[in-house]
Amino acid sequence: MSKKDGILDLPIKKEWFDKIKSGEKTHEYRRVCSHWCRMIGVQTSQLNELNEYRKVDKIRFRCGQIVKSTDKEKTMLFEIKSISYINGIKTDLKIDNMVFDIELGRRIY
């Protein structure tokens, strides 16, 4: 991730990459934990004001672990419309725990 550029950089599996690319998947989910709080740029005490304090406003998906962020065929960049936190049981993660719900906005590339 490059907080300097306000980009959350995520490697994901091809299955999810293709669903996002087609528009079928418009939300990305990550478990609420210290790691993801740090990646988004918030402290756990700021969760109720996530969109006010977050340090990222874009999300870049990379299809696979080793793809360079400059490979336009295997990367997509989106604006982040909003970030909230919800119970993850009805999400892709299917966990009974709090998860970040990152709503995707306009696709930039």
C-alpha positions in Angstrom: 0.0 0.0 0.0 1.1 3.5 -0.6 -0.5 5.7 2.0 1.4 8.6 0.5 -0.7 8.2 -2.7 -3.8 7.3 -0.7 -3.9 3.8 -2.3 -4.8 0.6 -0.6 -3.0 -2.1 -2.7 -4.5 -5.6 -2.6 -3.4 -8.8 -4.3 -6.5 -11.0 -4.9 -7.3 -14.3 -6.5 -8.4 -14.3 -10.2 -11.9 -15.4 -9.2 -12.5 -12.2 -7.2 -10.6 -10.0 -9.7 -12.9 -11.2 -12.5 -16.0 -10.6 -10.4 -14.9 -7.0 -9.6 -14.0 -6.4 -13.2 -17.4 -7.5 -14.5 -19.2 -5.4 -11.9 -20.7 -8.4 -10.1 -18.7 -7.6 -6.9 -18.9 -4.0 -5.7 -17.7 -4.4 -2.1 -14.4 -5.7 -0.8 -14.2 -7.1 2.8 -11.3 -7.3 5.2 -11.3 -8.5 8.8 -11.3 -5.6 11.4 -7.9 -6.1 13.1 -4.9 -3.9 13.9 -3.2 -4.9 10.5 -6.1 -3.7 8.4 -6.7 -0.6 10.6 -3.1 0.3 9.9 -3.4 -0.4 6.1 -6.5 1.8 5.9 -4.8 4.4 8.1 -7.2 4.5 11.1 -6.8 3.7 14.8 -9.3 1.3 16.4 -10.6 4.3 18.4 -11.6 6.0 15.1 -13.8 3.2 13.7 -17.0 5.2 14.2 -15.6 8.0 12.0 -13.8 5.8 9.5 -14.5 7.9 6.4 -13.3 11.1 8.2 -10.0 9.6 9.4 -9.0 7.0 6.8 -5.8 7.7 4.9 -6.8 5.9 1.7 -9.2 7.1 -1.0 -8.4 4.6 -3.7 -8.1 0.8 -3.9 -5.9 -1.1 -6.4 -6.5 -4.8 -7.1 -3.8 -6.9 -8.4 -4.6 -10.3 -9.9 -2.1 -12.5 -8.1 0.7 -12.0 -5.6 3.5 -11.0 -7.9 1.8 -8.7 -10.4 3.4 -5.3 -10.6 1.1 -2.4 -10.0 2.0 -1.0 -13.4 0.6 -4.0 -15.3 -2.7 -2.6 -16.6 -4.0 -6.0 -17.8 -3.8 -7.5 -14.3 -4.6 -4.4 -12.1 -7.6 -2.2 -11.5 -7.8 1.0 -9.6 -11.1 2.2 -8.1 -12.2 5.2 -6.0 -13.4 4.2 -2.5 -16.9 5.3 -2.1 -17.0 4.5 1.6 -15.7 2.2 4.3 -17.8 0.9 7.1 -17.7 -2.1 9.4 -20.3 -4.8 9.6 -20.7 -8.4 10.8 -18.9 -10.6 8.2 -21.3 -13.6 8.3 -23.2 -12.5 5.1 -20.1 -11.4 3.2 -17.6 -13.2 1.0 -15.6 -13.9 4.1 -18.5 -15.7 5.9 -17.0 -15.0 9.4 -19.0 -14.2 12.5 -16.8 -11.2 13.3 -16.5 -7.6 12.3 -15.2 -6.8 8.9 -14.4 -3.6 6.9 -16.9 -3.2 4.1 -15.1 -1.2 1.4 -17.6 0.0 -1.2 -16.1 0.6 -4.6 -16.7 3.8 -6.5 -15.8 4.7 -10.0 -13.2 2.6 -11.8 -10.2 4.8 -12.7 -8.4 2.1 -14.8 
